């Protein structure tokens, strides 16, 4: 029975730690960016865009 009490106390300590970390993150503005996540899928990746435009026409230039 004492092992159960120790495990319950340990889980409460861990849960309190996670709650404090979450509150610290909210206080420091970690969740303030509401625009970027919704717009990120609309922005093109520059590396992929360059790869599509080249289509292998520059092969052998750097050799």
N, C-alpha and C positions, 0 to 999 in steps of 0.2 A: 504494500500500500504506500510505503514511503517513496518508492520509485515513481509512482503515478503523480504524487505531489511535486516531486522534483521536476518531472517532465512538464507538468502544467505551469510551474513557475518559470521554467526555461522558455516555454512557448510564449508566455506573457512578456518576458523580457525581450524576446526577438520581435514580437508584434509591436511592442512599444517603440523599439528601435526603428522599425519600418515606418511607423506613424510619424515619429519625429523627423525622419529623413524626408518623408513626403511633405510635411508642413514646412520644413526648411526650403525645399525646392519651390513650393508655392510662394513662399515669402520672398525668395530671391528672383522671381520672375521666370522660372523655367518653362512655364506653360502660357506665356503671354502671346506667343506668335500664333495667331489664328488664321493668318492669310497664307503663309508659305505652304503648309501641308495640303491645302486645297488647290493651290496653283502649281505645285511641283510637277504634277503629271502633265501639265500643259507646256512646260518648258522643254525644248529639245536639248538633248545631250550633245555638246559640241564635238566630242570625239566620234560619236556615231554619225553625226551630220557630215563631217569631213570624210569619213570612210565611204559614205554613199556617193559623195560628189566625185571622188577620185576614180572609183571603179577600176583600179589597177593601171591607170594611165601613166603613173609616175614610177613604174617598176623599172629598176635598173638605173635610175638617176643617181642614187647614192652608192652605187657599186664601184 
